[in-house]
């Protein structure tokens, strides 16, 4: 890691297999290491958590890359799903990820969501004023429902270090989900932040501190091997 990092931010455009252009911001410090930041469902690369973590990593001389997924994203647990499939990942930070996928679908779409999907093939999720926030298709819902987080977590390589950070007052994904992750992921550390909600409203510093400590520890361990 650089002692006095000179950081430059660069816009990066990555085409995916569907012909879509995924836009990201590279916080380049010149380090050999890079942290890939993946946003949660309906979020984006400009989310305050994403930006604050990138800046915190910058200050430590660690290059970071934050980008926008296609559509509404896949939820915070996508980093664990990736690590379960690709075993060349040395470390993963799971921030407020959901373990109970089906429960999350019901909370966002309502108990009778399947009726609407069968009728129209999609559901428009609206806010209290009736404005459509996003559209959910049958295909995307079934993809989520067919995701078995328990089985996926068991496939994560035991050499991959995993940190789960979760707020005790998370109103979107209950902290109990973090405890479930800690039970089954082989090489796992659980860090709960007392009083934090899903977006860590007044506790951004505590979140960044926990993540940085883990990442710096992991990088140091790798150097010592």
mmCIF file of the C-alpha atoms, coordinates in Angstrom:
data_MODEL
# 
_entry.id   MODEL 
# 
loop_
_atom_site.group_PDB 
_atom_site.id 
_atom_site.type_symbol 
_atom_site.label_atom_id 
_atom_site.label_alt_id 
_atom_site.label_comp_id 
_atom_site.label_asym_id 
_atom_site.label_entity_id 
_atom_site.label_seq_id 
_atom_site.pdbx_PDB_ins_code 
_atom_site.Cartn_x 
_atom_site.Cartn_y 
_atom_site.Cartn_z 
_atom_site.occupancy 
_atom_site.B_iso_or_equiv 
_atom_site.pdbx_formal_charge 
_atom_site.auth_seq_id 
_atom_site.auth_comp_id 
_atom_site.auth_asym_id 
_atom_site.auth_atom_id 
_atom_site.pdbx_PDB_model_num 
ATOM 1   C CA . UNK A 1 1   ? 0.000   0.000   0.000   1.00 0.00 ? 1   UNK A CA 1 
ATOM 2   C CA . UNK A 1 2   ? 1.247   3.487   -0.808  1.00 0.00 ? 2   UNK A CA 1 
ATOM 3   C CA . UNK A 1 3   ? 2.426   5.587   2.127   1.00 0.00 ? 3   UNK A CA 1 
ATOM 4   C CA . UNK A 1 4   ? 1.359   8.892   0.565   1.00 0.00 ? 4   UNK A CA 1 
ATOM 5   C CA . UNK A 1 5   ? -1.134  7.935   -2.115  1.00 0.00 ? 5   UNK A CA 1 
ATOM 6   C CA . UNK A 1 6   ? -1.750  10.258  -5.041  1.00 0.00 ? 6   UNK A CA 1 
ATOM 7   C CA . UNK A 1 7   ? -5.309  9.506   -5.991  1.00 0.00 ? 7   UNK A CA 1 
ATOM 8   C CA . UNK A 1 8   ? -7.034  10.109  -9.279  1.00 0.00 ? 8   UNK A CA 1 
ATOM 9   C CA . UNK A 1 9   ? -10.650 9.297   -10.047 1.00 0.00 ? 9   UNK A CA 1 
ATOM 10  C CA . UNK A 1 10  ? -11.425 7.954   -13.484 1.00 0.00 ? 10  UNK A CA 1 
ATOM 11  C CA . UNK A 1 11  ? -14.730 7.115   -15.145 1.00 0.00 ? 11  UNK A CA 1 
ATOM 12  C CA . UNK A 1 12  ? -14.721 3.582   -16.543 1.00 0.00 ? 12  UNK A CA 1 
ATOM 13  C CA . UNK A 1 13  ? -17.320 2.120   -18.924 1.00 0.00 ? 13  UNK A CA 1 
ATOM 14  C CA . UNK A 1 14  ? -17.622 -1.670  -19.134 1.00 0.00 ? 14  UNK A CA 1 
ATOM 15  C CA . UNK A 1 15  ? -19.901 -3.320  -21.737 1.00 0.00 ? 15  UNK A CA 1 
ATOM 16  C CA . UNK A 1 16  ? -21.659 -6.476  -20.549 1.00 0.00 ? 16  UNK A CA 1 
ATOM 17  C CA . UNK A 1 17  ? -22.853 -9.484  -22.540 1.00 0.00 ? 17  UNK A CA 1 
ATOM 18  C CA . UNK A 1 18  ? -26.265 -7.871  -23.064 1.00 0.00 ? 18  UNK A CA 1 
ATOM 19  C CA . UNK A 1 19  ? -24.780 -4.860  -24.817 1.00 0.00 ? 19  UNK A CA 1 
ATOM 20  C CA . UNK A 1 20  ? -25.390 -2.592  -21.835 1.00 0.00 ? 20  UNK A CA 1 
ATOM 21  C CA . UNK A 1 21  ? -22.738 -0.153  -20.660 1.00 0.00 ? 21  UNK A CA 1 
ATOM 22  C CA . UNK A 1 22  ? -21.957 -0.377  -16.955 1.00 0.00 ? 22  UNK A CA 1 
ATOM 23  C CA . UNK A 1 23  ? -20.448 2.837   -15.625 1.00 0.00 ? 23  UNK A CA 1 
ATOM 24  C CA . UNK A 1 24  ? -18.010 2.922   -12.739 1.00 0.00 ? 24  UNK A CA 1 
ATOM 25  C CA . UNK A 1 25  ? -15.554 5.198   -10.962 1.00 0.00 ? 25  UNK A CA 1 
ATOM 26  C CA . UNK A 1 26  ? -11.995 4.000   -10.364 1.00 0.00 ? 26  UNK A CA 1 
ATOM 27  C CA . UNK A 1 27  ? -10.261 5.543   -7.347  1.00 0.00 ? 27  UNK A CA 1 
ATOM 28  C CA . UNK A 1 28  ? -6.689  4.848   -8.446  1.00 0.00 ? 28  UNK A CA 1 
ATOM 29  C CA . UNK A 1 29  ? -3.950  5.089   -5.820  1.00 0.00 ? 29  UNK A CA 1 
ATOM 30  C CA . UNK A 1 30  ? -1.314  2.999   -7.568  1.00 0.00 ? 30  UNK A CA 1 
ATOM 31  C CA . UNK A 1 31  ? -1.689  0.090   -5.156  1.00 0.00 ? 31  UNK A CA 1 
ATOM 32  C CA . UNK A 1 32  ? -1.359  -3.505  -6.306  1.00 0.00 ? 32  UNK A CA 1 
ATOM 33  C CA . UNK A 1 33  ? -4.559  -4.291  -4.457  1.00 0.00 ? 33  UNK A CA 1 
ATOM 34  C CA . UNK A 1 34  ? -8.043  -3.243  -5.535  1.00 0.00 ? 34  UNK A CA 1 
ATOM 35  C CA . UNK A 1 35  ? -11.375 -3.355  -3.733  1.00 0.00 ? 35  UNK A CA 1 
ATOM 36  C CA . UNK A 1 36  ? -14.417 -3.887  -5.971  1.00 0.00 ? 36  UNK A CA 1 
ATOM 37  C CA . UNK A 1 37  ? -17.502 -2.247  -4.454  1.00 0.00 ? 37  UNK A CA 1 
ATOM 38  C CA . UNK A 1 38  ? -20.909 -3.752  -5.277  1.00 0.00 ? 38  UNK A CA 1 
ATOM 39  C CA . UNK A 1 39  ? -24.043 -1.797  -4.392  1.00 0.00 ? 39  UNK A CA 1 
ATOM 40  C CA . UNK A 1 40  ? -27.277 -3.248  -3.038  1.00 0.00 ? 40  UNK A CA 1 
ATOM 41  C CA . UNK A 1 41  ? -30.749 -3.590  -4.538  1.00 0.00 ? 41  UNK A CA 1 
ATOM 42  C CA . UNK A 1 42  ? -32.156 -0.297  -5.995  1.00 0.00 ? 42  UNK A CA 1 
ATOM 43  C CA . UNK A 1 43  ? -28.951 1.489   -5.009  1.00 0.00 ? 43  UNK A CA 1 
ATOM 44  C CA . UNK A 1 44  ? -26.073 2.762   -7.176  1.00 0.00 ? 44  UNK A CA 1 
ATOM 45  C CA . UNK A 1 45  ? -22.410 3.715   -7.135  1.00 0.00 ? 45  UNK A CA 1 
ATOM 46  C CA . UNK A 1 46  ? -23.219 7.192   -5.772  1.00 0.00 ? 46  UNK A CA 1 
ATOM 47  C CA . UNK A 1 47  ? -24.790 5.793   -2.604  1.00 0.00 ? 47  UNK A CA 1 
ATOM 48  C CA . UNK A 1 48  ? -23.258 7.474   0.445   1.00 0.00 ? 48  UNK A CA 1 
ATOM 49  C CA . UNK A 1 49  ? -21.917 4.165   1.781   1.00 0.00 ? 49  UNK A CA 1 
ATOM 50  C CA . UNK A 1 50  ? -20.204 3.420   -1.537  1.00 0.00 ? 50  UNK A CA 1 
ATOM 51  C CA . UNK A 1 51  ? -18.646 6.872   -1.799  1.00 0.00 ? 51  UNK A CA 1 
ATOM 52  C CA . UNK A 1 52  ? -17.543 7.072   1.833   1.00 0.00 ? 52  UNK A CA 1 
ATOM 53  C CA . UNK A 1 53  ? -15.888 3.658   1.713   1.00 0.00 ? 53  UNK A CA 1 
ATOM 54  C CA . UNK A 1 54  ? -14.089 4.504   -1.530  1.00 0.00 ? 54  UNK A CA 1 
ATOM 55  C CA . UNK A 1 55  ? -12.743 7.713   -0.006  1.00 0.00 ? 55  UNK A CA 1 
ATOM 56  C CA . UNK A 1 56  ? -11.697 5.894   3.174   1.00 0.00 ? 56  UNK A CA 1 
ATOM 57  C CA . UNK A 1 57  ? -9.839  3.294   1.102   1.00 0.00 ? 57  UNK A CA 1 
ATOM 58  C CA . UNK A 1 58  ? -8.199  6.073   -0.922  1.00 0.00 ? 58  UNK A CA 1 
ATOM 59  C CA . UNK A 1 59  ? -6.802  7.634   2.232   1.00 0.00 ? 59  UNK A CA 1 
ATOM 60  C CA . UNK A 1 60  ? -5.194  4.300   3.119   1.00 0.00 ? 60  UNK A CA 1 
ATOM 61  C CA . UNK A 1 61  ? -3.620  4.042   -0.318  1.00 0.00 ? 61  UNK A CA 1 
ATOM 62  C CA . UNK A 1 62  ? -5.917  1.248   -1.499  1.00 0.00 ? 62  UNK A CA 1 
ATOM 63  C CA . UNK A 1 63  ? -7.439  1.456   -4.984  1.00 0.00 ? 63  UNK A CA 1 
ATOM 64  C CA . UNK A 1 64  ? -11.223 1.087   -5.116  1.00 0.00 ? 64  UNK A CA 1 
ATOM 65  C CA . UNK A 1 65  ? -13.697 0.637   -7.953  1.00 0.00 ? 65  UNK A CA 1 
ATOM 66  C CA . UNK A 1 66  ? -17.398 1.381   -7.485  1.00 0.00 ? 66  UNK A CA 1 
ATOM 67  C CA . UNK A 1 67  ? -19.826 0.781   -10.334 1.00 0.00 ? 67  UNK A CA 1 
ATOM 68  C CA . UNK A 1 68  ? -23.493 0.532   -11.270 1.00 0.00 ? 68  UNK A CA 1 
ATOM 69  C CA . UNK A 1 69  ? -25.023 -2.879  -11.860 1.00 0.00 ? 69  UNK A CA 1 
ATOM 70  C CA . UNK A 1 70  ? -27.522 -3.182  -14.703 1.00 0.00 ? 70  UNK A CA 1 
ATOM 71  C CA . UNK A 1 71  ? -31.119 -2.441  -13.696 1.00 0.00 ? 71  UNK A CA 1 
ATOM 72  C CA . UNK A 1 72  ? -31.791 -2.292  -9.965  1.00 0.00 ? 72  UNK A CA 1 
ATOM 73  C CA . UNK A 1 73  ? -28.845 -4.396  -8.837  1.00 0.00 ? 73  UNK A CA 1 
ATOM 74  C CA . UNK A 1 74  ? -28.979 -7.747  -7.095  1.00 0.00 ? 74  UNK A CA 1 
ATOM 75  C CA . UNK A 1 75  ? -28.828 -7.007  -3.390  1.00 0.00 ? 75  UNK A CA 1 
ATOM 76  C CA . UNK A 1 76  ? -25.927 -6.926  -0.981  1.00 0.00 ? 76  UNK A CA 1 
ATOM 77  C CA . UNK A 1 77  ? -25.612 -10.707 -0.835  1.00 0.00 ? 77  UNK A CA 1 
ATOM 78  C CA . UNK A 1 78  ? -24.337 -10.793 -4.430  1.00 0.00 ? 78  UNK A CA 1 
ATOM 79  C CA . UNK A 1 79  ? -20.745 -10.628 -3.139  1.00 0.00 ? 79  UNK A CA 1 
ATOM 80  C CA . UNK A 1 80  ? -21.276 -13.885 -1.254  1.00 0.00 ? 80  UNK A CA 1 
ATOM 81  C CA . UNK A 1 81  ? -22.866 -15.527 -4.281  1.00 0.00 ? 81  UNK A CA 1 
ATOM 82  C CA . UNK A 1 82  ? -19.852 -14.500 -6.351  1.00 0.00 ? 82  UNK A CA 1 
ATOM 83  C CA . UNK A 1 83  ? -17.423 -15.924 -3.801  1.00 0.00 ? 83  UNK A CA 1 
ATOM 84  C CA . UNK A 1 84  ? -19.393 -19.175 -3.745  1.00 0.00 ? 84  UNK A CA 1 
ATOM 85  C CA . UNK A 1 85  ? -18.919 -19.561 -7.504  1.00 0.00 ? 85  UNK A CA 1 
ATOM 86  C CA . UNK A 1 86  ? -15.415 -18.193 -8.041  1.00 0.00 ? 86  UNK A CA 1 
ATOM 87  C CA . UNK A 1 87  ? -12.742 -19.398 -5.662  1.00 0.00 ? 87  UNK A CA 1 
ATOM 88  C CA . UNK A 1 88  ? -10.013 -16.915 -6.571  1.00 0.00 ? 88  UNK A CA 1 
ATOM 89  C CA . UNK A 1 89  ? -11.412 -14.322 -4.154  1.00 0.00 ? 89  UNK A CA 1 
ATOM 90  C CA . UNK A 1 90  ? -9.218  -13.736 -1.112  1.00 0.00 ? 90  UNK A CA 1 
ATOM 91  C CA . UNK A 1 91  ? -11.652 -11.711 0.959   1.00 0.00 ? 91  UNK A CA 1 
ATOM 92  C CA . UNK A 1 92  ? -15.261 -10.510 0.922   1.00 0.00 ? 92  UNK A CA 1 
ATOM 93  C CA . UNK A 1 93  ? -17.048 -7.843  2.952   1.00 0.00 ? 93  UNK A CA 1 
ATOM 94  C CA . UNK A 1 94  ? -20.778 -8.480  3.267   1.00 0.00 ? 94  UNK A CA 1 
ATOM 95  C CA . UNK A 1 95  ? -22.508 -5.260  4.356   1.00 0.00 ? 95  UNK A CA 1 
ATOM 96  C CA . UNK A 1 96  ? -26.052 -5.859  5.597   1.00 0.00 ? 96  UNK A CA 1 
ATOM 97  C CA . UNK A 1 97  ? -26.682 -8.699  3.153   1.00 0.00 ? 97  UNK A CA 1 
ATOM 98  C CA . UNK A 1 98  ? -29.892 -10.726 3.245   1.00 0.00 ? 98  UNK A CA 1 
ATOM 99  C CA . UNK A 1 99  ? -29.889 -14.409 4.154   1.00 0.00 ? 99  UNK A CA 1 
ATOM 100 C CA . UNK A 1 100 ? -33.644 -15.038 3.945   1.00 0.00 ? 100 UNK A CA 1 
ATOM 101 C CA . UNK A 1 101 ? -34.244 -14.174 0.288   1.00 0.00 ? 101 UNK A CA 1 
ATOM 102 C CA . UNK A 1 102 ? -37.928 -15.131 0.205   1.00 0.00 ? 102 UNK A CA 1 
ATOM 103 C CA . UNK A 1 103 ? -38.683 -12.945 3.208   1.00 0.00 ? 103 UNK A CA 1 
ATOM 104 C CA . UNK A 1 104 ? -37.169 -9.967  1.427   1.00 0.00 ? 104 UNK A CA 1 
ATOM 105 C CA . UNK A 1 105 ? -39.314 -10.508 -1.665  1.00 0.00 ? 105 UNK A CA 1 
ATOM 106 C CA . UNK A 1 106 ? -42.516 -10.557 0.389   1.00 0.00 ? 106 UNK A CA 1 
ATOM 107 C CA . UNK A 1 107 ? -41.541 -7.424  2.287   1.00 0.00 ? 107 UNK A CA 1 
ATOM 108 C CA . UNK A 1 108 ? -40.883 -5.455  -0.894  1.00 0.00 ? 108 UNK A CA 1 
ATOM 109 C CA . UNK A 1 109 ? -43.681 -6.806  -3.102  1.00 0.00 ? 109 UNK A CA 1 
ATOM 110 C CA . UNK A 1 110 ? -46.392 -7.786  -0.611  1.00 0.00 ? 110 UNK A CA 1 
ATOM 111 C CA . UNK A 1 111 ? -47.827 -11.133 0.464   1.00 0.00 ? 111 UNK A CA 1 
ATOM 112 C CA . UNK A 1 112 ? -49.878 -11.553 -2.743  1.00 0.00 ? 112 UNK A CA 1 
ATOM 113 C CA . UNK A 1 113 ? -47.082 -10.624 -5.142  1.00 0.00 ? 113 UNK A CA 1 
ATOM 114 C CA . UNK A 1 114 ? -47.278 -13.937 -7.002  1.00 0.00 ? 114 UNK A CA 1 
ATOM 115 C CA . UNK A 1 115 ? -50.875 -13.292 -8.084  1.00 0.00 ? 115 UNK A CA 1 
ATOM 116 C CA . UNK A 1 116 ? -49.857 -10.057 -9.764  1.00 0.00 ? 116 UNK A CA 1 
ATOM 117 C CA . UNK A 1 117 ? -46.882 -11.685 -11.447 1.00 0.00 ? 117 UNK A CA 1 
ATOM 118 C CA . UNK A 1 118 ? -48.989 -14.530 -12.816 1.00 0.00 ? 118 UNK A CA 1 
ATOM 119 C CA . UNK A 1 119 ? -51.566 -12.079 -14.126 1.00 0.00 ? 119 UNK A CA 1 
ATOM 120 C CA . UNK A 1 120 ? -49.326 -9.481  -15.771 1.00 0.00 ? 120 UNK A CA 1 
ATOM 121 C CA . UNK A 1 121 ? -45.857 -11.011 -15.758 1.00 0.00 ? 121 UNK A CA 1 
ATOM 122 C CA . UNK A 1 122 ? -44.531 -8.066  -13.768 1.00 0.00 ? 122 UNK A CA 1 
ATOM 123 C CA . UNK A 1 123 ? -45.206 -5.823  -10.783 1.00 0.00 ? 123 UNK A CA 1 
ATOM 124 C CA . UNK A 1 124 ? -44.642 -2.076  -10.642 1.00 0.00 ? 124 UNK A CA 1 
ATOM 125 C CA . UNK A 1 125 ? -43.397 -1.101  -7.203  1.00 0.00 ? 125 UNK A CA 1 
ATOM 126 C CA . UNK A 1 126 ? -44.689 2.354   -6.269  1.00 0.00 ? 126 UNK A CA 1 
ATOM 127 C CA . UNK A 1 127 ? -44.079 4.825   -3.481  1.00 0.00 ? 127 UNK A CA 1 
ATOM 128 C CA . UNK A 1 128 ? -46.810 6.302   -1.273  1.00 0.00 ? 128 UNK A CA 1 
ATOM 129 C CA . UNK A 1 129 ? -47.653 8.958   -3.864  1.00 0.00 ? 129 UNK A CA 1 
ATOM 130 C CA . UNK A 1 130 ? -48.152 6.358   -6.584  1.00 0.00 ? 130 UNK A CA 1 
ATOM 131 C CA . UNK A 1 131 ? -44.951 7.019   -8.511  1.00 0.00 ? 131 UNK A CA 1 
ATOM 132 C CA . UNK A 1 132 ? -43.429 3.876   -10.032 1.00 0.00 ? 132 UNK A CA 1 
ATOM 133 C CA . UNK A 1 133 ? -40.013 3.267   -8.502  1.00 0.00 ? 133 UNK A CA 1 
ATOM 134 C CA . UNK A 1 134 ? -39.091 0.157   -10.442 1.00 0.00 ? 134 UNK A CA 1 
ATOM 135 C CA . UNK A 1 135 ? -40.576 -2.825  -12.273 1.00 0.00 ? 135 UNK A CA 1 
ATOM 136 C CA . UNK A 1 136 ? -40.068 -6.421  -11.177 1.00 0.00 ? 136 UNK A CA 1 
ATOM 137 C CA . UNK A 1 137 ? -40.551 -9.266  -13.662 1.00 0.00 ? 137 UNK A CA 1 
ATOM 138 C CA . UNK A 1 138 ? -41.503 -12.874 -13.043 1.00 0.00 ? 138 UNK A CA 1 
ATOM 139 C CA . UNK A 1 139 ? -38.069 -13.950 -14.280 1.00 0.00 ? 139 UNK A CA 1 
ATOM 140 C CA . UNK A 1 140 ? -36.189 -11.753 -11.819 1.00 0.00 ? 140 UNK A CA 1 
ATOM 141 C CA . UNK A 1 141 ? -38.381 -12.810 -8.886  1.00 0.00 ? 141 UNK A CA 1 
ATOM 142 C CA . UNK A 1 142 ? -37.978 -16.500 -9.660  1.00 0.00 ? 142 UNK A CA 1 
ATOM 143 C CA . UNK A 1 143 ? -34.228 -16.014 -9.959  1.00 0.00 ? 143 UNK A CA 1 
ATOM 144 C CA . UNK A 1 144 ? -34.170 -14.601 -6.430  1.00 0.00 ? 144 UNK A CA 1 
ATOM 145 C CA . UNK A 1 145 ? -36.512 -17.240 -5.015  1.00 0.00 ? 145 UNK A CA 1 
ATOM 146 C CA . UNK A 1 146 ? -34.367 -20.006 -6.486  1.00 0.00 ? 146 UNK A CA 1 
ATOM 147 C CA . UNK A 1 147 ? -31.275 -18.601 -4.763  1.00 0.00 ? 147 UNK A CA 1 
ATOM 148 C CA . UNK A 1 148 ? -30.349 -20.747 -1.776  1.00 0.00 ? 148 UNK A CA 1 
ATOM 149 C CA . UNK A 1 149 ? -28.055 -18.621 0.366   1.00 0.00 ? 149 UNK A CA 1 
ATOM 150 C CA . UNK A 1 150 ? -27.386 -21.475 2.783   1.00 0.00 ? 150 UNK A CA 1 
ATOM 151 C CA . UNK A 1 151 ? -26.076 -23.771 0.054   1.00 0.00 ? 151 UNK A CA 1 
ATOM 152 C CA . UNK A 1 152 ? -24.188 -20.935 -1.622  1.00 0.00 ? 152 UNK A CA 1 
ATOM 153 C CA . UNK A 1 153 ? -22.380 -19.975 1.584   1.00 0.00 ? 153 UNK A CA 1 
ATOM 154 C CA . UNK A 1 154 ? -21.279 -23.559 2.111   1.00 0.00 ? 154 UNK A CA 1 
ATOM 155 C CA . UNK A 1 155 ? -19.498 -23.355 -1.257  1.00 0.00 ? 155 UNK A CA 1 
ATOM 156 C CA . UNK A 1 156 ? -17.305 -20.408 -0.251  1.00 0.00 ? 156 UNK A CA 1 
ATOM 157 C CA . UNK A 1 157 ? -13.677 -21.515 -0.074  1.00 0.00 ? 157 UNK A CA 1 
ATOM 158 C CA . UNK A 1 158 ? -12.401 -21.865 3.488   1.00 0.00 ? 158 UNK A CA 1 
ATOM 159 C CA . UNK A 1 159 ? -9.380  -19.733 2.554   1.00 0.00 ? 159 UNK A CA 1 
ATOM 160 C CA . UNK A 1 160 ? -11.628 -16.819 1.616   1.00 0.00 ? 160 UNK A CA 1 
ATOM 161 C CA . UNK A 1 161 ? -11.959 -14.462 4.583   1.00 0.00 ? 161 UNK A CA 1 
ATOM 162 C CA . UNK A 1 162 ? -15.470 -13.057 4.998   1.00 0.00 ? 162 UNK A CA 1 
ATOM 163 C CA . UNK A 1 163 ? -16.520 -10.106 7.127   1.00 0.00 ? 163 UNK A CA 1 
ATOM 164 C CA . UNK A 1 164 ? -20.218 -9.462  7.723   1.00 0.00 ? 164 UNK A CA 1 
ATOM 165 C CA . UNK A 1 165 ? -21.094 -6.001  9.022   1.00 0.00 ? 165 UNK A CA 1 
ATOM 166 C CA . UNK A 1 166 ? -24.685 -5.453  10.123  1.00 0.00 ? 166 UNK A CA 1 
ATOM 167 C CA . UNK A 1 167 ? -26.581 -2.832  12.088  1.00 0.00 ? 167 UNK A CA 1 
ATOM 168 C CA . UNK A 1 168 ? -28.566 -3.995  15.108  1.00 0.00 ? 168 UNK A CA 1 
ATOM 169 C CA . UNK A 1 169 ? -31.451 -1.702  14.091  1.00 0.00 ? 169 UNK A CA 1 
ATOM 170 C CA . UNK A 1 170 ? -31.535 -2.661  10.409  1.00 0.00 ? 170 UNK A CA 1 
ATOM 171 C CA . UNK A 1 171 ? -35.132 -2.147  9.304   1.00 0.00 ? 171 UNK A CA 1 
ATOM 172 C CA . UNK A 1 172 ? -34.693 -3.789  5.874   1.00 0.00 ? 172 UNK A CA 1 
ATOM 173 C CA . UNK A 1 173 ? -32.615 -6.897  6.537   1.00 0.00 ? 173 UNK A CA 1 
ATOM 174 C CA . UNK A 1 174 ? -32.842 -8.073  10.161  1.00 0.00 ? 174 UNK A CA 1 
ATOM 175 C CA . UNK A 1 175 ? -29.601 -8.561  12.067  1.00 0.00 ? 175 UNK A CA 1 
ATOM 176 C CA . UNK A 1 176 ? -30.593 -12.203 12.511  1.00 0.00 ? 176 UNK A CA 1 
ATOM 177 C CA . UNK A 1 177 ? -29.568 -12.725 8.881   1.00 0.00 ? 177 UNK A CA 1 
ATOM 178 C CA . UNK A 1 178 ? -26.000 -11.777 9.807   1.00 0.00 ? 178 UNK A CA 1 
ATOM 179 C CA . UNK A 1 179 ? -26.023 -14.343 12.583  1.00 0.00 ? 179 UNK A CA 1 
ATOM 180 C CA . UNK A 1 180 ? -27.130 -17.030 10.119  1.00 0.00 ? 180 UNK A CA 1 
ATOM 181 C CA . UNK A 1 181 ? -24.208 -16.150 7.850   1.00 0.00 ? 181 UNK A CA 1 
ATOM 182 C CA . UNK A 1 182 ? -21.827 -16.482 10.788  1.00 0.00 ? 182 UNK A CA 1 
ATOM 183 C CA . UNK A 1 183 ? -23.078 -20.007 11.465  1.00 0.00 ? 183 UNK A CA 1 
ATOM 184 C CA . UNK A 1 184 ? -22.308 -21.436 8.037   1.00 0.00 ? 184 UNK A CA 1 
ATOM 185 C CA . UNK A 1 185 ? -19.543 -19.477 6.304   1.00 0.00 ? 185 UNK A CA 1 
ATOM 186 C CA . UNK A 1 186 ? -16.256 -21.308 7.029   1.00 0.00 ? 186 UNK A CA 1 
ATOM 187 C CA . UNK A 1 187 ? -13.843 -18.392 7.505   1.00 0.00 ? 187 UNK A CA 1 
ATOM 188 C CA . UNK A 1 188 ? -16.151 -15.733 8.899   1.00 0.00 ? 188 UNK A CA 1 
ATOM 189 C CA . UNK A 1 189 ? -16.039 -12.705 11.169  1.00 0.00 ? 189 UNK A CA 1 
ATOM 190 C CA . UNK A 1 190 ? -19.214 -10.964 12.376  1.00 0.00 ? 190 UNK A CA 1 
ATOM 191 C CA . UNK A 1 191 ? -19.198 -7.291  13.327  1.00 0.00 ? 191 UNK A CA 1 
ATOM 192 C CA . UNK A 1 192 ? -22.472 -5.720  14.470  1.00 0.00 ? 192 UNK A CA 1 
ATOM 193 C CA . UNK A 1 193 ? -22.830 -1.972  14.857  1.00 0.00 ? 193 UNK A CA 1 
ATOM 194 C CA . UNK A 1 194 ? -25.082 -1.057  17.749  1.00 0.00 ? 194 UNK A CA 1 
ATOM 195 C CA . UNK A 1 195 ? -27.988 1.179   16.776  1.00 0.00 ? 195 UNK A CA 1 
ATOM 196 C CA . UNK A 1 196 ? -27.194 1.258   13.053  1.00 0.00 ? 196 UNK A CA 1 
ATOM 197 C CA . UNK A 1 197 ? -30.039 1.095   10.542  1.00 0.00 ? 197 UNK A CA 1 
ATOM 198 C CA . UNK A 1 198 ? -29.783 -0.281  6.996   1.00 0.00 ? 198 UNK A CA 1 
ATOM 199 C CA . UNK A 1 199 ? -28.020 2.808   5.634   1.00 0.00 ? 199 UNK A CA 1 
ATOM 200 C CA . UNK A 1 200 ? -25.897 3.492   8.750   1.00 0.00 ? 200 UNK A CA 1 
ATOM 201 C CA . UNK A 1 201 ? -27.361 7.020   8.855   1.00 0.00 ? 201 UNK A CA 1 
ATOM 202 C CA . UNK A 1 202 ? -25.267 8.475   11.682  1.00 0.00 ? 202 UNK A CA 1 
ATOM 203 C CA . UNK A 1 203 ? -22.727 5.677   11.927  1.00 0.00 ? 203 UNK A CA 1 
ATOM 204 C CA . UNK A 1 204 ? -20.824 5.899   8.631   1.00 0.00 ? 204 UNK A CA 1 
ATOM 205 C CA . UNK A 1 205 ? -17.508 6.303   10.446  1.00 0.00 ? 205 UNK A CA 1 
ATOM 206 C CA . UNK A 1 206 ? -18.060 3.136   12.472  1.00 0.00 ? 206 UNK A CA 1 
ATOM 207 C CA . UNK A 1 207 ? -18.874 1.226   9.277   1.00 0.00 ? 207 UNK A CA 1 
ATOM 208 C CA . UNK A 1 208 ? -15.802 2.498   7.442   1.00 0.00 ? 208 UNK A CA 1 
ATOM 209 C CA . UNK A 1 209 ? -13.574 1.744   10.436  1.00 0.00 ? 209 UNK A CA 1 
ATOM 210 C CA . UNK A 1 210 ? -14.766 -1.872  10.616  1.00 0.00 ? 210 UNK A CA 1 
ATOM 211 C CA . UNK A 1 211 ? -14.332 -2.431  6.883   1.00 0.00 ? 211 UNK A CA 1 
ATOM 212 C CA . UNK A 1 212 ? -10.895 -0.802  6.724   1.00 0.00 ? 212 UNK A CA 1 
ATOM 213 C CA . UNK A 1 213 ? -9.606  -2.766  9.702   1.00 0.00 ? 213 UNK A CA 1 
ATOM 214 C CA . UNK A 1 214 ? -10.612 -6.032  8.035   1.00 0.00 ? 214 UNK A CA 1 
ATOM 215 C CA . UNK A 1 215 ? -9.217  -5.134  4.613   1.00 0.00 ? 215 UNK A CA 1 
ATOM 216 C CA . UNK A 1 216 ? -5.898  -3.873  5.999   1.00 0.00 ? 216 UNK A CA 1 
ATOM 217 C CA . UNK A 1 217 ? -5.582  -6.971  8.175   1.00 0.00 ? 217 UNK A CA 1 
ATOM 218 C CA . UNK A 1 218 ? -6.256  -9.218  5.196   1.00 0.00 ? 218 UNK A CA 1 
ATOM 219 C CA . UNK A 1 219 ? -3.712  -7.440  3.012   1.00 0.00 ? 219 UNK A CA 1 
ATOM 220 C CA . UNK A 1 220 ? -1.095  -7.629  5.756   1.00 0.00 ? 220 UNK A CA 1 
ATOM 221 C CA . UNK A 1 221 ? -1.727  -11.345 6.269   1.00 0.00 ? 221 UNK A CA 1 
ATOM 222 C CA . UNK A 1 222 ? -1.273  -11.909 2.539   1.00 0.00 ? 222 UNK A CA 1 
ATOM 223 C CA . UNK A 1 223 ? 2.068   -10.086 2.620   1.00 0.00 ? 223 UNK A CA 1 
ATOM 224 C CA . UNK A 1 224 ? 3.256   -12.161 5.575   1.00 0.00 ? 224 UNK A CA 1 
ATOM 225 C CA . UNK A 1 225 ? 2.600   -15.467 3.810   1.00 0.00 ? 225 UNK A CA 1 
# 
